[in-house]
């Protein structure tokens, strides 16, 4: 099993254990870009501001694109995702470094929002242990 596939499966398993992502996991787990689109939809549903939405998505993109190994991904998920303020702080820092385009986060697929409703605890990452 390749490193990228292990990363995706490990990351998605945390969400699958706590939220109703059966359809998403079954049909789209092999597309990382679909996962990032899904996260953007989640952020929009929960009315996060555009900067937080953008920084969350790009932080995840940054970590996955570096082809992190299993241990590093495990560290990221457990140390950062359960502390939202820490994740946002970290991602805003990354956004400044990479000079990200703030308008990217506004490109959302509104037509499929109702297909991907998550429990409100996704915003409180202490459940991801």
C-alpha positions in Angstrom: 0.0 0.0 0.0 1.5 3.3 -1.1 2.2 6.1 1.4 -0.4 8.5 -0.1 -3.1 5.8 0.2 -2.2 5.1 3.8 -2.4 8.8 4.6 -5.8 9.1 3.1 -7.2 6.0 4.8 -5.8 7.0 8.1 -7.1 10.5 7.9 -10.6 9.5 6.7 -10.9 6.8 9.3 -11.0 9.5 12.0 -13.9 11.3 10.4 -15.7 8.1 9.5 -15.7 7.0 13.1 -17.5 10.1 14.2 -19.6 11.5 11.3 -21.9 10.2 8.7 -19.5 10.1 5.8 -20.4 6.7 4.4 -21.3 7.9 0.9 -18.3 10.2 0.7 -15.8 7.6 2.0 -17.2 4.9 -0.3 -17.2 7.0 -3.5 -14.5 9.6 -3.1 -11.8 8.4 -0.7 -9.4 7.9 -3.6 -9.6 11.6 -4.6 -7.8 13.8 -2.2 -9.1 16.9 -4.0 -12.6 15.7 -3.3 -11.7 15.5 0.4 -10.5 19.1 0.3 -13.7 20.2 -1.5 -15.7 18.4 1.1 -13.8 20.2 3.9 -14.6 23.6 2.2 -18.3 22.7 2.0 -18.2 21.7 5.7 -16.7 25.0 6.6 -19.3 26.9 4.6 -22.1 25.0 6.2 -20.9 25.9 9.6 -20.5 29.5 8.6 -16.8 29.8 9.2 -15.4 33.0 7.8 -13.6 32.9 4.5 -10.1 33.2 5.9 -10.6 30.3 8.4 -12.2 28.2 5.6 -9.3 29.0 3.3 -6.6 28.4 5.8 -8.0 25.1 7.0 -8.2 23.8 3.5 -4.7 25.0 2.6 -3.2 23.7 5.8 -4.5 20.2 4.9 -3.3 20.6 1.3 0.1 21.6 2.5 0.5 18.6 4.8 -0.9 16.1 2.3 1.1 17.4 -0.6 4.4 16.9 1.2 3.7 13.1 1.2 3.9 12.8 4.9 4.5 9.3 6.3 2.0 7.6 8.6 3.7 8.8 11.8 3.8 12.4 10.7 0.1 12.3 9.6 -0.8 10.7 12.9 0.9 13.5 14.8 -0.8 16.2 12.7 -4.3 14.7 13.2 -4.0 14.1 16.9 -2.0 17.2 17.8 -3.6 19.8 15.5 -7.1 18.7 14.5 -8.4 18.4 18.1 -7.3 22.0 18.8 -9.1 24.1 16.3 -7.5 27.4 17.5 -4.1 25.8 17.1 -4.9 24.6 13.6 -6.2 28.0 12.5 -3.2 29.7 14.0 -0.9 27.3 12.2 -2.8 27.6 8.9 -2.9 31.4 8.9 0.8 31.3 9.4 1.1 29.0 6.4 -1.2 31.2 4.4 1.0 34.2 5.0 4.2 32.3 4.1 2.7 31.0 0.8 0.9 34.2 0.0 -2.3 32.4 -0.7 -5.1 33.9 -2.8 -7.9 34.6 -0.4 -10.5 34.3 -3.1 -9.8 30.6 -3.7 -11.8 29.7 -0.5 -14.9 31.4 -1.9 -15.1 28.9 -4.8 -17.5 26.4 -3.3 -19.8 23.9 -4.8 -23.1 25.0 -3.2 -25.2 22.4 -5.2 -23.9 19.5 -3.2 -23.8 21.0 0.3 -26.9 19.0 1.5 -25.1 15.7 0.6 -22.3 16.3 3.1 -23.9 17.4 6.4 -21.6 16.8 9.4 -22.2 16.7 13.1 -21.4 20.1 14.7 -18.7 18.4 16.8 -16.5 18.6 13.7 -15.7 22.1 14.8 -14.6 20.8 18.2 -11.8 18.5 17.3 -11.4 17.1 20.8 -13.4 14.1 19.6 -10.6 13.1 17.2 -8.4 11.1 19.4 
